[in-house]
Amino acid sequence: MAVAKRRRIDTVLITGASSGIGEALAKRFARGGHALVLVARDRARLEALAATLTAEHGIKVWVQASDLTRPGAIRALAGALKRRRVEVDVLVNNAGVLEHGPFTSISARRHQQLIDLNVAGVTAMLAQFLPPMCERGRGRVLNVASIAAFQPVPMLATYAATKAFVLSLTESLAEELKESGVTVTALCPGITATHMLSSAVESNSRLAKLPGLLIGDADQVADEGYRACMQGAVICVPGAVNQAVTLASRATPKWLLRRITGTLARRGT
């Protein structure tokens, strides 16, 4: 009598997993039967989410509270997982911060915080967890970027620039690792109903007047990101409206795109 071969359970590490798209991605990977490593600064929220996902899906969930912008934090995270003998098969770089407003009204410290997490943090996570995947000849990466990565965005200048970095890095690595067994995907959502949007609305009340059509649902974004990651797609832009905007931005001359986005930003201030 043939013995059925047990399916290997992949372990997924998700940063920024305590809320928003990160939490939605954790729920989606849990439904897929994956073991999870949840990373964020808020341990209490992570533990509550872990308990819920374990109860609902019967999966193994590890919680690792960490501020990824602190020197040595990512190396310490990798060390803690190694001691627990946890191999990361799928890396989801979701942790990120946003600041809305004129560049000159934002402090130098805040600009640096965006760069530290959105750029340096993503790069350091990849440098830490990508080599072992390549050595094993299998693995997946999902980097959460934004449709802001495709065009200049006045009033979100530093944020958009950091997401352009993430998109460029993703596309480069996807091609570089094409024959390695490791895939790299960029998830580029538009405006999504998360705590990040709520915080932006507090600093600019005009954002509260955005049409509902332009605001995505975090669960739907997570569903599309999950499918794209598992299929090894390079770029995933959730939602028909966002896809149209992205295609238009790539086809529009840069000078005209700057003029359009600049005019819209000035009218919105």
C-alpha positions in Angstrom: 0.0 0.0 0.0 1.4 3.4 -1.1 2.1 5.9 1.7 0.9 9.4 0.8 3.7 11.9 0.8 3.2 14.7 3.3 3.0 18.2 1.7 5.8 20.4 2.9 4.6 23.4 4.9 6.3 26.6 3.9 7.1 29.2 6.6 6.2 32.8 5.7 7.9 35.8 7.5 5.7 38.9 7.3 6.9 42.3 8.5 4.5 45.0 9.6 2.0 42.2 10.3 0.1 43.8 13.2 -2.3 45.8 11.1 -3.4 46.9 7.6 -2.2 45.0 4.5 0.4 43.1 6.6 -2.4 41.7 8.9 -4.5 40.9 5.8 -1.6 39.1 4.2 -1.0 37.1 7.4 -4.7 36.0 7.3 -4.4 35.1 3.6 -1.2 33.0 4.0 -2.8 31.3 7.1 -5.8 30.3 5.0 -3.3 28.8 2.5 -2.0 26.5 5.3 1.4 28.2 5.8 3.3 28.5 9.0 3.9 32.1 9.9 6.5 34.4 11.5 4.8 37.7 12.4 7.1 40.7 12.9 6.1 44.2 14.1 6.8 46.5 17.0 3.5 45.8 18.8 3.9 42.4 20.6 0.4 42.5 22.1 -1.3 42.9 18.7 0.9 40.2 17.1 0.2 37.7 19.9 -3.6 38.4 19.6 -3.4 37.8 15.8 -1.3 34.7 16.3 -3.8 33.2 18.7 -6.6 33.9 16.3 -4.9 32.4 13.3 -3.7 29.3 15.2 -7.3 28.7 16.5 -8.9 29.2 13.1 -6.4 27.4 10.9 -4.4 25.1 13.1 -1.1 26.5 11.9 2.1 27.2 13.7 2.7 30.9 14.3 5.8 32.5 15.8 5.8 36.1 17.1 8.8 38.3 16.9 8.4 41.9 18.2 11.1 44.1 16.6 11.8 47.6 15.4 13.5 46.9 12.1 15.0 50.4 12.0 17.2 49.7 15.1 20.8 48.9 14.4 21.3 45.1 14.4 17.6 44.3 14.7 17.3 42.4 11.5 20.5 40.4 12.2 19.0 39.6 15.7 15.7 38.5 14.1 17.5 36.1 11.8 19.6 34.8 14.7 16.4 34.2 16.8 14.8 32.2 14.0 18.0 30.2 13.5 18.0 29.2 17.1 14.4 28.1 16.8 15.4 26.2 13.6 12.9 28.1 11.6 13.7 28.4 7.9 12.0 31.2 6.0 10.6 30.0 2.7 8.6 33.1 1.8 9.6 36.7 2.8 7.0 39.4 2.8 8.5 42.8 3.1 5.4 44.8 4.1 6.6 47.1 6.9 6.6 50.7 5.8 5.7 54.3 6.9 4.2 57.2 5.0 4.3 61.0 5.6 2.0 63.3 3.6 2.7 67.0 3.2 5.1 69.5 1.6 8.7 68.2 1.7 9.9 71.3 3.5 7.3 71.0 6.2 8.5 67.5 7.2 11.4 67.2 9.6 14.8 65.8 8.4 14.3 63.2 11.1 11.0 62.0 9.7 12.4 61.9 6.1 15.2 59.7 7.5 12.7 57.4 9.3 10.9 56.8 5.9 14.2 55.9 4.3 15.4 53.8 7.2 12.4 51.5 7.1 11.1 51.7 3.5 14.5 51.4 1.9 17.2 50.3 4.3 14.9 47.9 6.1 13.7 46.2 3.0 17.2 45.9 1.6 18.6 44.5 4.9 15.8 41.9 5.1 16.6 40.8 1.6 20.3 40.6 2.2 19.6 38.5 5.3 17.0 36.0 4.1 17.5 35.8 0.3 20.9 34.1 0.3 19.6 31.0 2.2 16.7 30.7 -0.3 19.1 30.8 -3.2 21.3 28.2 -1.5 18.3 25.9 -1.1 17.2 26.6 -4.7 13.6 27.6 -3.7 11.8 30.5 -2.1 9.6 33.5 -2.7 9.7 37.2 -1.9 6.8 39.6 -1.8 7.9 43.3 -1.5 5.0 45.7 -0.8 5.6 48.8 -2.9 2.8 51.1 -4.1 1.4 52.6 -7.3 3.3 55.7 -6.1 6.4 53.9 -7.3 5.4 54.6 -11.0 5.3 58.4 -11.0 6.4 61.5 -9.1 3.9 62.3 -6.3 4.2 65.8 -4.9 3.2 65.9 -1.2 4.4 62.3 -0.9 7.8 62.9 -2.4 10.0 60.9 0.0 7.5 58.1 0.3 7.0 57.8 -3.4 10.8 57.8 -3.9 11.2 55.0 -1.4 8.6 52.9 -3.1 10.2 53.5 -6.5 13.4 52.0 -5.0 11.4 49.0 -3.8 9.9 48.5 -7.3 13.2 48.9 -9.1 15.0 46.5 -6.7 12.3 43.9 -7.1 12.4 44.0 -10.9 16.2 43.8 -10.9 16.2 40.8 -8.5 13.4 39.0 -10.3 15.5 39.0 -13.4 18.8 38.3 -11.6 17.3 35.2 -9.9 15.3 34.0 -12.8 17.0 30.5 -12.9 17.6 30.2 -9.2 14.2 28.8 -8.1 13.5 32.0 -6.1 10.9 34.4 -7.3 10.5 38.1 -6.4 7.2 40.0 -6.6 6.3 43.6 -6.1 2.8 44.3 -4.8 1.8 47.8 -5.8 -1.5 48.7 -4.2 -3.2 52.1 -4.6 -4.8 54.0 -1.7 -6.0 51.3 0.7 -8.3 51.5 3.8 -5.7 51.0 6.5 -4.4 52.8 9.6 -1.8 54.5 7.3 -4.6 56.2 5.3 -6.3 57.2 8.5 -3.1 58.9 9.7 -2.7 60.7 6.4 -6.3 62.0 6.6 -5.5 63.4 10.0 -2.8 65.6 8.5 -4.8 66.5 5.4 -8.6 66.5 5.7 -9.0 66.7 1.9 -8.0 63.1 1.7 -11.2 62.2 3.5 -13.1 63.4 0.4 -11.6 60.8 -1.9 -14.2 58.8 -3.8 -14.8 55.3 -2.5 -13.9 53.9 -5.9 -10.3 55.0 -5.4 -9.9 53.3 -2.0 -9.0 49.6 -2.0 -9.9 46.9 0.5 -6.9 45.4 2.4 -8.3 41.9 2.2 -8.7 42.1 -1.6 -5.2 43.6 -1.9 -3.8 40.7 0.1 -5.7 38.1 -2.0 -4.2 39.5 -5.2 -0.7 39.8 -3.6 -0.9 36.2 -2.4 -1.8 34.9 -5.8 0.9 36.9 -7.5 3.5 35.8 -5.1 2.6 32.1 -5.3 2.6 32.3 -9.1 5.9 34.1 -9.2 4.6 37.2 -11.0 7.0 40.1 -11.0 4.5 43.0 -10.6 1.0 43.0 -9.1 -1.2 46.1 -9.2 -4.5 45.3 -7.5 -7.7 46.9 -9.0 -8.7 47.9 -12.5 -8.5 51.7 -11.7 -4.9 51.3 -10.3 -3.9 49.2 -13.3 -5.2 51.9 -15.7 -3.4 54.7 -13.7 -0.1 52.7 -13.8 -0.3 51.9 -17.5 -1.0 55.6 -18.2 1.9 56.8 -16.1 4.3 54.5 -17.9 3.1 55.7 -21.3 3.1 59.4 -20.4 6.2 61.5 -21.0 8.0 62.3 -17.8 7.7 66.1 -18.2 4.0 65.9 -18.7 3.5 63.5 -15.8 5.3 65.9 -13.5 3.2 68.8 -14.8 -0.1 66.8 -14.2 0.8 65.5 -10.7 2.2 68.9 -9.7 -1.0 70.7 -10.8 -3.2 68.2 -9.0 -1.1 68.5 -5.8 -1.3 72.3 -5.8 -5.0 72.2 -6.2 -5.3 69.8 -3.3 -3.4 71.9 -0.8 
